[in-house]
């Protein structure tokens, strides 16, 4: 269609014919038309070979605006737009543990123009823990990881400033006031990690689910909920530094350079293997053509090499994730599905 349009424009002698009326056109009309035909076919073929998008790209964030996932999307959007040479629209579709955003992706045409900035919490865990969620992680294809952040246990500033082991001992005593922990929804990674913590600590904490991180963080600051596991991403680091949130321990094997005095969960409690992080990846519909998937994968690789993007992520305590080729990405995703299924089984929250 594009080639026929250009040829027709050439025949009409218009500027839309790429100014093919230069020099030879006034003397050799046949050459003029053949030259335009060659240019038209060349451009059409180049667009197909590079799998360049022909319309706006929609970057779906399955959480409300203002949270860690949305913050990452706002960093990704201008660089993604520059690499694609197309406008990229960030769309927030929060609700049902991220499933609404994923359904938006799966209902769209699988041509590479709709992307999802997803996490294992919404892509993998939601269908394992929530009966109303019907998608399966195998319906999506991970293109690459654009960010990875450790989880940390935080409380509101009203919570006691004491080592975590002493806090646990105090809360375990008979007569202690009942406390609560929040999460970004039933079956989310933050919920499951908190359940693991509660079970190991022997505490009785009430779970309060939220529709995303922003309202949860606001209630932590305001004292309406007591504790939560959240990623060291977005504004969380600054809130801890400002004293508006109190950090107790990092759910990671190593301390963070951004909070060097904060102990790991193993250091604070003596527990082994309490090691959790959350990654953010770029997903497409599984049926997306291979050429488009490869093009997008090369763009993720370019993002991971972009010093501005890496520096902006690092300012929040997040790194840009592992650099993997296409085959390694598939293996990584398969391993993550298995790991999170084992977590669901261990915490006994699964619906499958």
KEKE-3310 file (N, C-alpha, C; in steps of 0.2 Angstrom, whole numbers, plus 5000, padded with zeros to 4 digits):
npx = (5004:5010:5020:5012:5006:5016:5021:5010:5010:5022:5018:5009:5017:5020:5026:5024:5029:5042:5050:5054:5054:5066:5079:5080:5067:5060:5064:5064:5051:5048:5059:5058:5047:5051:5062:5055:5047:5057:5063:5051:5049:5061:5060:5048:5052:5063:5057:5049:5060:5066:5056:5050:5039:5023:5014:5008:5015:5010:5013:5010:5006:5003:4998:4992:4996:5011:5017:5031:5032:5026:5035:5047:5042:5041:5054:5058:5050:5054:5067:5063:5055:5064:5072:5063:5058:5046:5030:5027:5015:5011:5001:4991:4984:4978:4973:4965:4977:4986:4981:4971:4978:4986:4977:4973:4984:4984:4972:4974:4981:4993:5006:5017:5015:5009:5015:5020:5024:5029:5029:5035:5025:5013:5012:5016:5012:4999:4989:4991:4987:4975:4958:4950:4958:4963:4973:4988:5005:5013:5006:5012:5027:5042:5053:5065:5074:5072:5074:5079:5076:5080:5069:5063:5059:5048:5042:5030:5034:5031:5033:5043:5060:5071:5082:5077:5076:5073:5061:5053:5053:5047:5034:5030:5026:5013:4998:5003:4999:4988:4995:4997:5000:5003:5000:5002:4991:4981:4990:5000:5018:5023:5014:5016:5029:5028:5020:5028:5038:5030:5026:5039:5043:5033:5022:5006:5000:4988:4983:4982:4976:4980:4976:4988:5005:5006:4994:4996:5009:5006:4997:5005:5014:5005:5001:4990:4992:5004:5016:5026:5032:5042:5049:5065:5064:5059:5052:5054:5067:5071:5060:5063:5076:5072:5066:5052:5048:5052:5065:5069:5075:5084:5078:5088:5103:5114:5120:5114:5121:5116:5109:5119:5120:5109:5104:5104:5091:5095:5106:5099:5090:5095:5089:5089:5091:5081:5078:5074:5069:5063:5059:5057:5051:5050:5036:5028:5014:5012:5011:5017:5026:5042:5052:5048:5049:5063:5068:5063:5069:5083:5082:5079:5092:5099:5094:5099:5112:5112:5119:5113:5100:5103:5110:5099:5090:5098:5099:5088:5090:5090:5095:5099:5096:5099:5109:5104:5103:5091:5088:5092:5084:5072:5075:5077:5064:5057:5063:5060:5046:5045:5051:5043:5031:5035:5036:5023:5017:5024:5020:5007:4996:4990:4979:4979)
npy = (4994:5006:5008:5008:5020:5030:5028:5032:5046:5050:5049:5059:5070:5076:5083:5073:5062:5061:5071:5066:5072:5078:5083:5071:5069:5078:5076:5062:5053:5040:5034:5042:5037:5024:5026:5031:5020:5011:5018:5018:5005:5001:5009:5004:4990:4992:4997:4986:4977:4982:4982:4993:5003:5009:5018:5026:5020:5011:5011:5001:5002:4992:4998:5011:5028:5036:5027:5015:5007:5015:5026:5021:5019:5032:5035:5026:5030:5042:5038:5026:5031:5039:5029:5022:5031:5036:5041:5038:5032:5033:5022:5020:5007:5002:4989:4974:4967:4970:4964:4970:4979:4969:4962:4972:4973:4960:4960:4969:4972:4960:4967:4973:4986:4988:4988:4981:4986:4976:4966:4952:4951:4954:4948:4935:4930:4935:4927:4915:4916:4923:4920:4926:4931:4927:4926:4919:4917:4913:4918:4930:4938:4940:4953:4960:4964:4979:4985:4982:4979:4978:4972:4980:4980:4992:5004:5016:5032:5033:5021:5011:5016:5004:4990:4976:4963:4965:4972:4962:4953:4961:4962:4949:4946:4942:4951:4962:4976:4974:4973:4979:4974:4981:4979:4978:4972:4956:4942:4948:4950:4958:4955:4941:4940:4947:4938:4927:4933:4935:4922:4917:4925:4923:4931:4939:4948:4959:4958:4971:4975:4985:4995:4997:5005:5019:5023:5015:5018:5032:5029:5022:5032:5040:5033:5024:5011:4998:4992:4987:4978:4984:4989:4995:5008:5021:5034:5029:5028:5041:5045:5037:5042:5055:5053:5050:5038:5023:5012:4995:4982:4975:4964:4956:4948:4956:4971:4988:5000:5013:5013:5010:5008:5000:4984:4968:4956:4943:4947:4954:4946:4932:4923:4912:4913:4923:4932:4943:4951:4963:4963:4973:4972:4973:4968:4959:4954:4936:4932:4942:4947:4940:4948:4961:4958:4956:4968:4977:4970:4974:4987:4988:4983:4994:5004:4999:5001:5015:5029:5039:5034:5023:5030:5038:5028:5022:5032:5030:5018:5007:4995:4992:4979:4962:4959:4951:4939:4935:4921:4919:4927:4921:4909:4915:4920:4908:4902:4911:4910:4897:4899:4908:4901:4891:4899:4903:4890:4888:4898:4895:4901:4899:4896:4886)
npz = (5000:5004:4995:4983:4985:4985:4972:4965:4968:4963:4949:4948:4950:4962:4978:4987:4981:4984:4978:4966:4953:4950:4939:4929:4927:4920:4907:4905:4907:4909:4916:4927:4933:4935:4944:4955:4959:4962:4974:4982:4984:4991:5003:5008:5010:5019:5030:5034:5037:5048:5057:5061:5071:5065:5071:5086:5101:5115:5131:5144:5161:5174:5186:5198:5194:5201:5209:5212:5200:5190:5191:5186:5173:5168:5167:5157:5146:5138:5133:5126:5117:5109:5104:5096:5088:5088:5095:5112:5123:5140:5149:5163:5171:5184:5196:5202:5206:5196:5185:5176:5168:5161:5155:5146:5138:5132:5125:5115:5098:5093:5088:5092:5096:5108:5124:5139:5155:5166:5181:5192:5201:5196:5183:5185:5199:5202:5194:5200:5213:5214:5211:5202:5192:5176:5166:5160:5164:5153:5142:5139:5133:5139:5135:5140:5155:5164:5176:5193:5210:5227:5241:5256:5273:5279:5291:5297:5303:5316:5322:5333:5335:5334:5334:5323:5328:5342:5341:5335:5346:5356:5350:5350:5363:5375:5376:5368:5357:5343:5327:5310:5292:5276:5259:5241:5236:5237:5236:5230:5227:5238:5247:5249:5253:5265:5272:5273:5282:5293:5297:5300:5311:5320:5322:5324:5313:5305:5288:5276:5261:5247:5232:5225:5226:5230:5238:5249:5254:5258:5268:5277:5281:5287:5297:5297:5293:5299:5294:5280:5266:5253:5237:5235:5227:5215:5225:5238:5244:5246:5255:5266:5270:5273:5285:5285:5283:5292:5290:5293:5289:5276:5263:5257:5251:5252:5259:5255:5245:5246:5258:5269:5283:5285:5290:5283:5282:5286:5294:5304:5310:5310:5302:5288:5270:5267:5255:5244:5230:5217:5200:5185:5170:5152:5142:5129:5119:5117:5104:5096:5082:5078:5072:5077:5091:5092:5088:5099:5109:5107:5109:5123:5127:5123:5132:5144:5142:5142:5150:5157:5160:5168:5178:5183:5188:5197:5207:5214:5221:5213:5201:5183:5179:5173:5159:5145:5132:5119:5120:5133:5140:5139:5147:5159:5162:5163:5174:5184:5184:5190:5202:5209:5209:5218:5229:5232:5235:5247:5255:5255:5248:5236:5222:5213)
capx = (5000:5014:5023:5008:5004:5022:5021:5004:5012:5027:5015:5006:5023:5019:5031:5024:5033:5049:5053:5057:5054:5072:5083:5078:5059:5057:5066:5063:5046:5048:5064:5056:5042:5054:5066:5051:5046:5063:5063:5046:5050:5066:5058:5044:5056:5067:5052:5048:5066:5068:5050:5048:5032:5020:5009:5010:5017:5007:5017:5005:5008:4997:4997:4991:5001:5014:5021:5038:5032:5025:5041:5051:5039:5042:5061:5059:5046:5058:5072:5060:5052:5069:5075:5059:5057:5038:5027:5026:5010:5011:4994:4991:4978:4978:4967:4965:4984:4989:4978:4968:4983:4988:4971:4973:4989:4982:4966:4977:4984:5000:5010:5022:5013:5007:5020:5018:5030:5026:5033:5033:5019:5007:5012:5016:5009:4992:4985:4992:4984:4968:4954:4947:4963:4962:4978:4994:5012:5015:5003:5016:5034:5047:5058:5071:5073:5074:5076:5079:5077:5078:5064:5065:5054:5048:5036:5029:5039:5028:5035:5048:5066:5074:5083:5072:5075:5070:5054:5049:5052:5042:5027:5028:5024:5006:4996:5005:4994:4988:4998:4995:5005:5000:5003:4999:4985:4981:4994:5006:5024:5024:5010:5019:5035:5026:5017:5034:5040:5025:5027:5045:5043:5028:5018:5000:4998:4983:4984:4978:4978:4979:4976:4994:5009:5005:4990:4999:5014:5003:4994:5011:5016:5000:5000:4984:4995:5010:5022:5025:5038:5042:5055:5070:5063:5054:5053:5055:5074:5070:5056:5067:5081:5069:5063:5045:5047:5057:5068:5071:5080:5084:5077:5093:5109:5119:5117:5113:5126:5112:5107:5124:5119:5103:5106:5100:5086:5098:5110:5095:5086:5098:5086:5093:5087:5076:5081:5068:5069:5057:5062:5053:5052:5046:5033:5023:5009:5016:5010:5020:5031:5049:5056:5046:5052:5070:5069:5062:5075:5089:5081:5080:5099:5101:5092:5104:5119:5112:5122:5108:5095:5106:5111:5093:5088:5103:5097:5082:5093:5088:5099:5096:5094:5104:5109:5103:5101:5084:5087:5093:5078:5067:5077:5076:5057:5055:5066:5056:5039:5045:5053:5037:5026:5037:5034:5016:5016:5027:5016:5000:4991:4989:4973:4980)
capy = (5000:5012:5008:5011:5027:5034:5028:5037:5052:5051:5050:5065:5075:5080:5083:5067:5057:5062:5075:5062:5076:5081:5082:5066:5068:5082:5073:5055:5051:5033:5034:5045:5032:5018:5028:5032:5014:5008:5021:5016:4998:5001:5011:4999:4985:4994:4997:4979:4973:4985:4981:5000:5005:5014:5022:5027:5015:5012:5008:5000:5001:4989:5000:5018:5033:5038:5021:5013:5005:5021:5030:5018:5020:5039:5035:5023:5033:5046:5034:5022:5035:5041:5024:5020:5037:5036:5044:5033:5035:5029:5021:5017:5003:4998:4985:4967:4965:4972:4960:4974:4981:4964:4961:4977:4971:4954:4962:4973:4968:4958:4969:4977:4993:4989:4985:4981:4986:4972:4963:4945:4951:4955:4943:4928:4929:4936:4921:4909:4918:4926:4916:4930:4932:4922:4926:4915:4921:4910:4922:4936:4937:4945:4956:4961:4967:4986:4987:4977:4982:4974:4974:4981:4981:4998:5006:5023:5036:5032:5015:5012:5015:4999:4984:4972:4957:4968:4974:4956:4951:4965:4961:4942:4945:4942:4957:4967:4978:4971:4978:4977:4976:4982:4976:4981:4967:4949:4938:4951:4948:4961:4951:4934:4941:4948:4932:4923:4936:4934:4915:4916:4929:4920:4937:4940:4954:4959:4960:4976:4975:4991:4995:5000:5007:5026:5024:5011:5023:5037:5026:5020:5039:5043:5028:5019:5004:4999:4989:4984:4976:4988:4989:5001:5011:5027:5039:5026:5029:5048:5045:5034:5047:5061:5051:5049:5030:5020:5006:4990:4977:4974:4957:4954:4945:4961:4978:4992:5006:5019:5013:5006:5006:4996:4977:4963:4952:4938:4950:4957:4940:4926:4919:4910:4913:4928:4935:4944:4957:4963:4966:4976:4970:4975:4962:4960:4948:4931:4932:4947:4944:4939:4954:4966:4957:4957:4976:4979:4968:4978:4994:4986:4983:5001:5007:4996:5005:5022:5031:5044:5030:5019:5034:5040:5022:5021:5037:5027:5012:5002:4994:4991:4972:4958:4960:4945:4939:4933:4915:4919:4930:4915:4905:4919:4920:4901:4901:4915:4907:4891:4901:4911:4895:4888:4903:4902:4884:4888:4902:4892:4905:4897:4894:4881)
capz = (5000:5005:4989:4978:4986:4983:4964:4962:4970:4958:4943:4949:4950:4968:4983:4991:4977:4987:4974:4960:4947:4949:4934:4923:4926:4914:4900:4904:4912:4911:4921:4933:4936:4938:4950:4961:4960:4966:4980:4986:4986:4995:5009:5011:5012:5025:5036:5036:5039:5054:5061:5064:5072:5061:5074:5093:5105:5121:5137:5149:5168:5177:5193:5197:5194:5207:5212:5209:5193:5186:5191:5181:5166:5166:5165:5151:5141:5133:5129:5122:5111:5105:5101:5091:5083:5088:5102:5117:5128:5146:5151:5169:5172:5190:5198:5202:5206:5189:5180:5172:5163:5157:5150:5141:5133:5129:5121:5109:5092:5094:5083:5095:5098:5115:5128:5146:5160:5171:5187:5193:5205:5192:5178:5188:5205:5202:5192:5205:5220:5214:5207:5197:5187:5171:5161:5162:5162:5146:5136:5138:5132:5142:5131:5144:5162:5164:5183:5198:5216:5233:5245:5262:5278:5282:5295:5298:5308:5323:5324:5337:5332:5337:5330:5321:5333:5348:5339:5335:5353:5359:5347:5352:5370:5376:5377:5364:5353:5336:5322:5303:5287:5270:5252:5235:5234:5239:5232:5227:5230:5244:5252:5251:5257:5272:5275:5275:5288:5299:5299:5303:5317:5325:5324:5322:5310:5300:5281:5273:5254:5244:5225:5222:5231:5232:5244:5254:5257:5261:5275:5281:5283:5291:5303:5296:5293:5302:5291:5273:5262:5247:5234:5235:5220:5216:5230:5244:5247:5249:5261:5272:5271:5276:5291:5285:5284:5295:5287:5298:5286:5268:5261:5252:5253:5253:5261:5249:5246:5247:5265:5271:5290:5286:5290:5279:5286:5289:5299:5309:5313:5310:5297:5282:5264:5267:5250:5239:5226:5212:5194:5181:5163:5146:5140:5124:5118:5115:5097:5093:5077:5080:5070:5082:5097:5092:5088:5105:5114:5105:5112:5130:5128:5123:5138:5149:5141:5143:5156:5160:5162:5173:5184:5186:5191:5203:5212:5219:5224:5208:5195:5177:5178:5170:5151:5143:5125:5118:5123:5141:5143:5140:5152:5165:5164:5165:5181:5188:5185:5194:5209:5212:5211:5224:5235:5233:5238:5253:5259:5255:5246:5229:5220:5208)
cpx = (5004:5018:5019:5006:5010:5022:5016:5006:5017:5023:5012:5011:5022:5025:5031:5027:5040:5053:5057:5057:5061:5075:5080:5071:5057:5059:5064:5057:5046:5053:5062:5051:5046:5059:5061:5049:5051:5063:5057:5046:5055:5064:5053:5047:5060:5063:5051:5054:5067:5062:5049:5041:5029:5015:5011:5011:5013:5011:5012:5008:5002:4996:4995:4997:5004:5018:5027:5037:5031:5031:5046:5049:5041:5050:5062:5056:5050:5063:5069:5057:5058:5072:5070:5057:5049:5036:5026:5021:5010:5004:4994:4984:4979:4972:4968:4973:4988:4986:4974:4972:4985:4983:4971:4978:4986:4976:4968:4980:4991:5005:5016:5021:5010:5012:5017:5024:5028:5032:5031:5026:5013:5006:5012:5012:5001:4987:4986:4989:4977:4964:4951:4952:4964:4968:4983:5000:5014:5012:5007:5023:5038:5052:5065:5069:5076:5076:5075:5080:5076:5072:5066:5059:5054:5041:5035:5033:5037:5030:5041:5055:5071:5076:5077:5070:5072:5063:5050:5048:5047:5035:5025:5025:5016:5004:4998:4999:4994:4991:4996:5001:5001:5004:4999:4993:4986:4985:4999:5012:5025:5020:5013:5025:5033:5023:5023:5037:5036:5026:5033:5046:5038:5024:5011:4998:4992:4985:4979:4980:4976:4979:4983:4999:5008:5000:4993:5005:5011:5000:5000:5014:5011:4998:4994:4986:5002:5017:5021:5032:5037:5048:5059:5070:5059:5056:5054:5062:5073:5066:5059:5072:5078:5066:5055:5043:5053:5059:5071:5076:5079:5083:5081:5099:5114:5116:5117:5118:5122:5109:5112:5123:5113:5105:5102:5096:5090:5103:5105:5091:5090:5095:5090:5088:5081:5079:5076:5070:5063:5061:5056:5055:5048:5043:5029:5019:5014:5016:5014:5026:5038:5053:5054:5049:5059:5072:5068:5067:5081:5088:5081:5088:5102:5100:5097:5111:5118:5114:5117:5102:5097:5107:5104:5090:5092:5101:5092:5084:5092:5093:5096:5094:5100:5103:5109:5101:5094:5083:5088:5087:5072:5068:5076:5069:5055:5057:5062:5049:5040:5047:5047:5031:5028:5035:5027:5014:5018:5023:5008:4994:4988:4982:4973:4981)
cpy = (5006:5013:5011:5018:5032:5034:5032:5044:5054:5053:5057:5071:5079:5079:5076:5061:5058:5066:5072:5066:5079:5079:5077:5066:5072:5080:5066:5052:5044:5031:5036:5041:5026:5020:5028:5025:5010:5011:5019:5009:4997:5003:5007:4993:4986:4994:4991:4976:4975:4984:4988:5001:5010:5018:5022:5021:5016:5008:5007:4998:4998:4991:5008:5022:5035:5033:5020:5011:5011:5026:5027:5019:5027:5039:5032:5026:5037:5043:5029:5025:5037:5035:5021:5025:5038:5039:5038:5035:5030:5028:5017:5013:4999:4994:4978:4964:4965:4968:4964:4977:4975:4962:4966:4975:4965:4955:4966:4969:4967:4960:4973:4984:4994:4985:4985:4981:4982:4969:4956:4945:4951:4949:4936:4926:4930:4930:4915:4910:4921:4923:4920:4932:4926:4921:4921:4918:4919:4914:4928:4933:4942:4947:4957:4964:4974:4989:4982:4980:4977:4976:4975:4982:4988:4999:5013:5026:5035:5026:5016:5011:5010:4994:4979:4966:4959:4969:4967:4953:4954:4963:4954:4941:4946:4949:4963:4969:4975:4976:4975:4978:4977:4979:4979:4976:4960:4946:4941:4949:4951:4957:4944:4935:4943:4942:4927:4926:4935:4927:4914:4919:4927:4926:4936:4947:4954:4962:4965:4977:4982:4990:4999:5003:5014:5026:5020:5015:5029:5035:5024:5027:5041:5039:5024:5012:5004:4997:4987:4982:4980:4988:4996:5004:5017:5032:5036:5028:5036:5049:5042:5039:5053:5059:5050:5042:5028:5013:5001:4985:4977:4966:4955:4951:4950:4967:4982:4998:5012:5019:5009:5004:5001:4988:4973:4959:4946:4941:4952:4951:4934:4921:4918:4911:4918:4933:4937:4951:4957:4966:4969:4975:4973:4968:4964:4954:4943:4930:4937:4944:4944:4945:4960:4965:4958:4964:4979:4977:4972:4985:4993:4986:4990:5005:5005:4999:5012:5025:5035:5039:5026:5024:5036:5034:5021:5026:5035:5021:5006:5001:4992:4984:4969:4959:4953:4945:4936:4926:4915:4923:4925:4911:4908:4919:4913:4900:4905:4913:4901:4894:4904:4906:4892:4892:4903:4896:4884:4892:4900:4897:4904:4895:4889:4875)
cpz = (5000:4998:4983:4979:4984:4975:4962:4963:4964:4951:4943:4949:4957:4973:4987:4987:4978:4982:4968:4954:4946:4943:4928:4922:4921:4907:4899:4908:4914:4916:4927:4937:4939:4944:4956:4963:4965:4973:4985:4988:4991:5002:5012:5014:5019:5031:5039:5039:5046:5059:5065:5065:5067:5064:5082:5096:5112:5126:5143:5156:5172:5185:5192:5197:5201:5211:5209:5202:5188:5186:5186:5174:5164:5164:5158:5145:5136:5129:5124:5116:5106:5101:5095:5086:5083:5095:5106:5122:5134:5148:5158:5170:5178:5192:5198:5202:5200:5184:5174:5166:5159:5152:5144:5136:5129:5124:5115:5104:5094:5089:5086:5097:5105:5119:5135:5151:5166:5176:5188:5198:5201:5186:5180:5194:5205:5199:5196:5211:5220:5209:5201:5191:5182:5166:5164:5160:5155:5140:5135:5136:5135:5136:5134:5150:5161:5171:5188:5205:5222:5237:5252:5267:5280:5286:5295:5303:5315:5326:5328:5333:5336:5333:5329:5326:5339:5347:5339:5342:5357:5357:5349:5359:5370:5378:5373:5359:5346:5331:5315:5298:5281:5264:5247:5232:5237:5234:5228:5230:5237:5249:5254:5255:5264:5276:5278:5282:5294:5302:5303:5310:5322:5327:5321:5319:5305:5294:5279:5266:5251:5236:5222:5228:5234:5238:5250:5258:5260:5268:5280:5285:5288:5297:5303:5296:5296:5299:5284:5270:5255:5244:5235:5228:5221:5221:5237:5248:5250:5255:5267:5274:5275:5283:5291:5285:5288:5292:5293:5295:5279:5267:5256:5255:5255:5255:5255:5251:5247:5255:5269:5278:5291:5285:5285:5284:5290:5295:5305:5313:5314:5305:5291:5276:5264:5262:5245:5236:5221:5206:5190:5174:5158:5143:5134:5123:5115:5107:5093:5088:5080:5078:5075:5089:5098:5092:5095:5110:5113:5109:5120:5131:5128:5129:5144:5148:5142:5149:5160:5163:5168:5179:5187:5190:5198:5209:5217:5222:5219:5203:5189:5175:5174:5162:5148:5136:5125:5122:5131:5144:5144:5146:5159:5167:5166:5172:5186:5189:5190:5201:5212:5213:5217:5230:5237:5237:5246:5258:5260:5254:5239:5228:5215:5211)
residu = (UNK:UNK:UNK:UNK:UNK:UNK:UNK:UNK:UNK:UNK:UNK:UNK:UNK:UNK:UNK:UNK:UNK:UNK:UNK:UNK:UNK:UNK:UNK:UNK:UNK:UNK:UNK:UNK:UNK:UNK:UNK:UNK:UNK:UNK:UNK:UNK:UNK:UNK:UNK:UNK:UNK:UNK:UNK:UNK:UNK:UNK:UNK:UNK:UNK:UNK:UNK:UNK:UNK:UNK:UNK:UNK:UNK:UNK:UNK:UNK:UNK:UNK:UNK:UNK:UNK:UNK:UNK:UNK:UNK:UNK:UNK:UNK:UNK:UNK:UNK:UNK:UNK:UNK:UNK:UNK:UNK:UNK:UNK:UNK:UNK:UNK:UNK:UNK:UNK:UNK:UNK:UNK:UNK:UNK:UNK:UNK:UNK:UNK:UNK:UNK:UNK:UNK:UNK:UNK:UNK:UNK:UNK:UNK:UNK:UNK:UNK:UNK:UNK:UNK:UNK:UNK:UNK:UNK:UNK:UNK:UNK:UNK:UNK:UNK:UNK:UNK:UNK:UNK:UNK:UNK:UNK:UNK:UNK:UNK:UNK:UNK:UNK:UNK:UNK:UNK:UNK:UNK:UNK:UNK:UNK:UNK:UNK:UNK:UNK:UNK:UNK:UNK:UNK:UNK:UNK:UNK:UNK:UNK:UNK:UNK:UNK:UNK:UNK:UNK:UNK:UNK:UNK:UNK:UNK:UNK:UNK:UNK:UNK:UNK:UNK:UNK:UNK:UNK:UNK:UNK:UNK:UNK:UNK:UNK:UNK:UNK:UNK:UNK:UNK:UNK:UNK:UNK:UNK:UNK:UNK:UNK:UNK:UNK:UNK:UNK:UNK:UNK:UNK:UNK:UNK:UNK:UNK:UNK:UNK:UNK:UNK:UNK:UNK:UNK:UNK:UNK:UNK:UNK:UNK:UNK:UNK:UNK:UNK:UNK:UNK:UNK:UNK:UNK:UNK:UNK:UNK:UNK:UNK:UNK:UNK:UNK:UNK:UNK:UNK:UNK:UNK:UNK:UNK:UNK:UNK:UNK:UNK:UNK:UNK:UNK:UNK:UNK:UNK:UNK:UNK:UNK:UNK:UNK:UNK:UNK:UNK:UNK:UNK:UNK:UNK:UNK:UNK:UNK:UNK:UNK:UNK:UNK:UNK:UNK:UNK:UNK:UNK:UNK:UNK:UNK:UNK:UNK:UNK:UNK:UNK:UNK:UNK:UNK:UNK:UNK:UNK:UNK:UNK:UNK:UNK:UNK:UNK:UNK:UNK:UNK:UNK:UNK:UNK:UNK:UNK:UNK:UNK:UNK:UNK:UNK:UNK:UNK:UNK:UNK:UNK:UNK:UNK:UNK:UNK:UNK:UNK:UNK:UNK:UNK:UNK:UNK:UNK:UNK:UNK:UNK:UNK:UNK:UNK:UNK:UNK:UNK:UNK:UNK:UNK:UNK:UNK:UNK:UNK:UNK:UNK:UNK:UNK:UNK:UNK:UNK:UNK:UNK)
# end
